Amino acid sequence: PGVLFSCACRDVLGWGFAEGRLEIFYGAGEWLGLRLPHGTAPQVVTRLQAVTRGCEARELALPRGAGGRRGFRVDPSGVVTAVTRFSFAETAGLRPGT
């Protein structure tokens, strides 16, 4: 078998599971979906946790606050840089650096 995908560990932002596949988020908002053999996802996640600063991604549906504001800011790579106190985003658990 050859190399399917390669990126620096520092570029991995996170991962998640969707429709029977593992999605890896990296770089400036890119992602890669992998179908893994049954039962191997925990091994892959353990390796990702060991060698990257990423974490499991969660999808949040956040209502907008007063004035249509989201209650958080992100940088160009998609990382949260600030969360407004007492906003829907903060209540849902969104934190800077995620």
RAGI-V411065 format. One line per field, one symbol per residue. phi: phi as a letter, one per 20 degrees, with the letter a starting at -180 (. if undefined). A space follows every 10 residues. Layout:
phi->???
//
This chain:
phi->.efebbbfgf eferbbdblm cedddbmdnf bcdcedggne ggfffgffff dcefbfeced ddfeegmmee nbccegenef dbcfgmegff ffofcgnd
//
